[in-house]
Amino acid sequence: MTANPSLRSDSRRIFSTEDAMRLAQRRQPQLVHDFIEGAAGREVASLRNQTRFDAITLQPRVMADVAERSLKTTLLGQDYDLPFGIAPMGMCNLAWPGADQAFAAAAQGYNIPVCLSTAASSSIEEMRGWADENAWFQLYVGGPIEQALDLVQRAQHAGYKNLILTVDVPQVSRRVRDLRNGFQVPFRIGVKQFLDFATHPQWALTTLLKGAPEPKNFKVEGGGSKFDRGASRAGADWAFLDRLREIWKGNLILKGVSSTEDAQRIQRAGADAIYVSNHGGRQLDSAPAAIDALPKIREAVGPDYPLIFDSGVRNGEDIIKALALGADFVMLGRPFLHAVGAEGARGVNALIRILAEDASLALAQTGLNDVRTVSPQILVAGQQPVVQESLPHDATK
Ligand SMILES: Cc1cc2nc3c(=O)[nH]c(=O)nc-3n(C[C@H](O)[C@H](O)[C@H](O)COP(=O)(O)O)c2cc1C
């Protein structure tokens, strides 16, 4: 399937990211679903990420020879079979026990990247062992700088080639759903949380059996953790970037960029790629949709500078739209957690197949047979994505 996305999927229930979310929500405690799906403030930015995608239209083209199509691409010197991958996310094993391993196996099997978060529930060394060269490492600079540099050294030592420095979390934002649910890591189990777990027994028992997830890279010998989720992560400043650029010999990617000025300065500082993202709307509720920032950043950094994109991608057509608007590669966050929450490894495989098939069909409809030839020309000429931005409801309820 990797080279030639098949129409088959082993899942009989997941045919879209929406299916995965619905099925996952049934199995997961509300507190877990809300941690994954939630966003900053009133969740306007999260919604906007998706509605702006919906407003972009692709121009169908007819009678091209598109019987054979390829989704293979190259990024930062590495070949991938598909133009998308798994975004870095903290505590993935909360979505379903063993999520990290399922992601790693899928990344290997489909030859796509999987990004391990600083706040992951698996260690740097474990992920590299499972996913080999398909594993990337994502760094937060929270707490003492030495702690972050120690993680970088571990990543280097483990053989990672790609390091993502996430810079859009100077401080973790207020996420109303988490506050309402009393979400904390490690869990604080009061009556409300107990009832939530008790009414989702499959998740609760499996999690109990495998052990509650914890930030594995911060384990202290003899018990406890050095990870402070609420600590400022503003240590990732311009001076740190210079320092990191000297230390890190592999590819350095800056994630969470949406300003053209920042993008140009990062490019001048010697980063190998920029990862355009608004963190899936989880940081600044008034942030522009990431897809609106993308073409401006493409223009600012020039045609050849590598750009990765995430935030709001929900299907294969969105992937093609992001590529048309200037991305070289696309990542997805929540859909992968929903897929693993819905059906474990089978759900992850189903999602990848669906996205690949969908992207491949979008190529056919726009008259292309190679994803590397996607350009702004496939967008409907002169379109200005304009959408209604008022919320139909209070998304945080
Ligand atoms: C549950 C969850 C945890 C996340 N944790 C991290 C993280 O540890 N590091 C990071 O750089 N981004 C993190 N992100 C942001 C994702 O990498 C990505 O930018 C975002 O999910 C993309 O938006 P999407 O969910 O609409 O695809 C997290 C996102 C979610 C949903």
The ligand as a Gaussian input file, in Angstrom:
#p B3LYP/6-31G(d) Opt

LIG

0 1
 C       -3.237000      16.510000      22.746000
 C       -2.246000      17.366000      22.034000
 C       -0.961000      17.500000      22.563000
 C       -0.018000      18.286000      21.905000
 N        1.258000      18.350000      22.399000
 C        2.217000      19.002000      21.697000
 C        3.566000      18.938000      22.118000
 O        3.903000      18.310000      23.112000
 N        4.486000      19.608000      21.364000
 C        4.149000      20.324000      20.241000
 O        5.009000      20.898000      19.594000
 N        2.856000      20.374000      19.814000
 C        1.907000      19.721000      20.511000
 N        0.614000      19.734000      20.055000
 C        0.285000      20.442000      18.813000
 C        0.448000      19.539000      17.588000
 O        1.784000      19.239000      17.353000
 C       -0.113000      20.196000      16.326000
 O        0.518000      21.448000      16.143000
 C       -1.625000      20.379000      16.316000
 O       -2.277000      19.285000      16.918000
 C       -2.072000      20.537000      14.866000
 O       -3.429000      20.780000      14.789000
 P       -4.520000      19.636000      14.457000
 O       -4.720000      18.913000      15.769000
 O       -5.680000      20.435000      14.042000
 O       -3.949000      18.748000      13.390000
 C       -0.357000      18.976000      20.722000
 C       -1.649000      18.832000      20.205000
 C       -2.580000      18.033000      20.830000
 C       -3.934000      17.891000      20.232000

